[in-house]
Amino acid sequence: MSYRKSTALYAIVLAAGASRRFGSPKQLARVHGQSLLQRTIAHATDSLGAGVTIVLGAHAAEIAETLPPGSAGTLINRNWQEGIASSIRAGVQRLPGACDGVMLVLADQPLVSSQTLKRLIAAWRRQPRQIVASRYSSTTGLPAIFPKWTFSDLAALRGDQNAHLVIRRYPDHVVRLSHPEAAVDIDYPEDLLEIGTDSAALTSQ
């Protein structure tokens, strides 16, 4: 199959979780003057421009009030309690028919930057039939870009099945980019205290 020179790429920011371990909506936790979600949206739109959709679920009304007007589209996942798979499905089902690939981004990876996402995008545009994923620690996962031929796999995820499952299913079709910054995620309030140290260490590599 041949691809057009200009491939249509969209982004889905997954931000529907209840943050039970955090104790309050971690999407609203402040990092360097912005909430985690605001930072993620800013990086996604800076990297991709239009075509960014945020999937909200738990605390949707409270979180939506904090989002900059017109910064990205918003989708409410009414089935968020099922797990992250329901948010992935909801986002994929809303992609336009002309979409060639989707970048899945988590809202709780505070050190993932525009540069991280732009590296993924550049690699995928060179090989738009491949999955382009972040490699960190012993994991190959998100943020990652999935080509159109994987959409049915993403739409088949259930419960707490993450997109990592699709990456593992097609190991010969995965481009892995080293992104150690993606290893840092926020699950508990004390995780926020480690960001400054981790950020300094990663930028010195």
C-alpha positions as CSV (number, residue, x, y, z in Angstrom):
1,M,0.0,0.0,0.0
2,S,1.4,3.4,-0.9
3,Y,1.0,6.4,1.4
4,R,0.4,10.0,0.6
5,K,3.4,12.3,1.1
6,S,1.5,14.2,3.8
7,T,0.1,11.7,6.3
8,A,-2.7,12.7,8.7
9,L,-1.7,12.3,12.3
10,Y,-3.9,13.0,15.3
11,A,-3.3,12.8,19.1
12,I,-5.3,11.5,21.9
13,V,-4.5,12.6,25.5
14,L,-5.7,10.0,27.9
15,A,-6.8,11.8,31.1
16,A,-10.0,9.9,32.3
17,G,-8.7,8.1,35.4
18,A,-10.0,8.6,38.9
19,S,-6.5,9.1,40.5
20,R,-7.5,7.0,43.5
21,R,-3.9,6.5,44.6
22,F,-3.2,10.2,44.3
23,G,-6.2,11.1,46.4
24,S,-7.5,13.9,44.2
25,P,-7.6,14.5,40.4
26,K,-3.9,14.3,39.6
27,Q,-4.7,15.9,36.2
28,L,-4.9,19.2,38.2
29,A,-1.7,18.8,40.1
30,R,0.5,21.8,39.6
31,V,4.0,21.4,38.0
32,H,6.0,24.6,37.3
33,G,2.9,26.8,37.3
34,Q,0.7,24.5,35.1
35,S,-1.5,21.5,35.8
36,L,-0.2,18.1,34.6
37,L,-3.0,18.1,32.0
38,Q,-2.4,21.6,30.8
39,R,1.3,20.8,30.3
40,T,0.5,17.7,28.3
41,I,-2.0,19.5,26.1
42,A,0.5,22.3,25.5
43,H,3.2,19.8,24.4
44,A,0.8,17.9,22.2
45,T,-0.5,21.0,20.4
46,D,3.0,22.5,20.1
47,S,4.1,19.2,18.4
48,L,1.0,18.6,16.3
49,G,-1.1,21.7,16.1
50,A,-4.8,20.9,15.5
51,G,-6.0,17.4,15.8
52,V,-5.5,16.9,19.6
53,T,-8.4,15.3,21.6
54,I,-8.5,15.0,25.4
55,V,-10.4,12.1,26.8
56,L,-11.9,12.9,30.2
57,G,-13.9,10.7,32.5
58,A,-13.7,10.9,36.3
59,H,-14.0,14.5,37.6
60,A,-14.7,15.6,34.0
61,A,-16.6,18.7,34.8
62,E,-14.0,19.9,37.3
63,I,-11.1,19.3,35.0
64,A,-12.8,20.7,31.9
65,E,-13.2,24.1,33.6
66,T,-9.4,24.4,33.9
67,L,-8.6,23.8,30.2
68,P,-7.7,26.8,28.0
69,P,-10.6,27.5,25.6
70,G,-10.1,26.1,22.1
71,S,-6.8,24.4,23.0
72,A,-8.0,21.0,22.0
73,G,-11.1,18.9,21.5
74,T,-12.7,17.2,24.5
75,L,-14.3,13.8,24.6
76,I,-16.1,12.5,27.7
77,N,-15.7,8.8,28.3
78,R,-18.8,7.7,30.2
79,N,-17.3,4.2,30.7
80,W,-14.1,5.4,32.3
81,Q,-14.6,3.0,35.3
82,E,-13.9,0.1,33.0
83,G,-10.2,1.1,32.7
84,I,-7.9,2.8,30.3
85,A,-9.0,0.6,27.4
86,S,-12.4,2.3,27.3
87,S,-10.7,5.7,26.8
88,I,-8.5,4.4,24.0
89,R,-11.5,2.9,22.3
90,A,-13.5,6.2,22.7
91,G,-10.7,8.2,21.2
92,V,-10.0,5.9,18.3
93,Q,-13.7,5.6,17.4
94,R,-13.8,9.4,17.0
95,L,-10.8,9.6,14.6
96,P,-11.7,10.9,11.2
97,G,-11.7,8.4,8.3
98,A,-8.7,10.2,6.7
99,C,-6.6,9.6,9.8
100,D,-3.3,7.7,9.0
101,G,-2.0,7.5,12.6
102,V,-2.8,8.3,16.2
103,M,-0.4,9.4,18.9
104,L,-1.4,8.2,22.4
105,V,-0.2,10.4,25.2
106,L,-0.7,10.0,28.9
107,A,-1.5,13.0,31.1
108,D,0.7,11.9,34.0
109,Q,4.2,11.8,32.5
110,P,5.4,15.3,33.5
111,L,8.9,15.1,31.9
112,V,7.6,14.1,28.4
113,S,8.1,17.3,26.4
114,S,7.3,18.7,23.0
115,Q,10.8,17.5,22.0
116,T,9.9,14.0,23.0
117,L,6.7,14.0,20.9
118,K,8.4,15.7,18.0
119,R,11.0,12.9,17.8
120,L,8.2,10.4,17.7
121,I,6.4,12.3,15.0
122,A,9.5,12.7,12.8
123,A,10.3,9.0,13.1
124,W,6.8,8.0,12.2
125,R,6.6,10.3,9.2
126,R,9.7,8.5,7.9
127,Q,8.0,5.1,8.5
128,P,4.3,5.6,8.6
129,R,3.5,1.9,8.5
130,Q,5.4,1.3,11.7
131,I,4.4,1.7,15.4
132,V,6.8,4.2,16.9
133,A,7.0,3.8,20.6
134,S,9.0,5.2,23.6
135,R,11.6,2.9,25.3
136,Y,12.3,3.5,28.9
137,S,13.5,1.3,31.8
138,S,12.5,-2.2,30.6
139,T,9.3,-0.9,28.9
140,T,8.4,0.0,25.4
141,G,5.2,2.0,25.6
142,L,3.6,5.4,25.6
143,P,3.8,8.0,24.3
144,A,3.6,6.1,21.0
145,I,2.2,6.5,17.5
146,F,0.0,3.8,16.0
147,P,-0.6,3.5,12.2
148,K,-4.1,3.0,10.9
149,W,-3.7,-0.8,10.5
150,T,-3.6,-1.1,14.3
151,F,-6.8,0.8,15.0
152,S,-8.9,-2.4,15.1
153,D,-6.5,-3.8,17.7
154,L,-6.7,-0.6,19.8
155,A,-10.5,-0.7,19.5
156,A,-10.5,-4.3,20.8
157,L,-8.8,-3.5,24.1
158,R,-10.9,-4.1,27.2
159,G,-10.6,-3.2,30.9
160,D,-7.1,-2.3,32.1
161,Q,-5.5,-3.5,28.8
162,N,-3.2,-0.7,27.7
163,A,-1.8,0.0,24.2
164,H,1.4,-1.8,25.3
165,L,-0.5,-5.0,24.4
166,V,-0.7,-3.9,20.8
167,I,3.0,-3.0,20.8
168,R,4.0,-6.4,22.1
169,R,1.7,-8.1,19.6
170,Y,3.7,-6.7,16.6
171,P,7.4,-6.6,17.8
172,D,8.7,-6.7,14.2
173,H,6.7,-3.6,13.3
174,V,7.9,-1.4,16.2
175,V,10.4,1.5,16.0
176,R,11.7,2.1,19.5
177,L,13.1,5.5,20.6
178,S,14.9,5.9,23.8
179,H,12.9,8.3,26.0
180,P,14.0,7.9,29.6
181,E,11.9,10.9,30.6
182,A,8.8,8.8,30.0
183,A,9.7,6.5,32.9
184,V,8.6,9.2,35.3
185,D,4.9,9.2,36.0
186,I,2.7,10.5,38.8
187,D,0.7,8.1,41.0
188,Y,1.1,9.6,44.4
189,P,1.5,13.2,45.7
190,E,5.1,12.5,46.8
191,D,6.0,11.6,43.2
192,L,5.8,15.3,42.4
193,L,8.7,16.0,44.8
194,E,11.0,13.9,42.7
195,I,10.4,15.7,39.4
196,G,13.0,18.4,39.9
197,T,15.8,15.8,40.5
198,D,14.7,13.5,37.7
199,S,14.4,16.4,35.3
200,A,18.0,17.6,36.0
201,A,19.4,14.1,35.7
202,L,17.6,13.5,32.4
203,T,18.6,16.8,30.8
204,S,22.3,16.1,31.6
205,Q,22.2,12.8,29.7
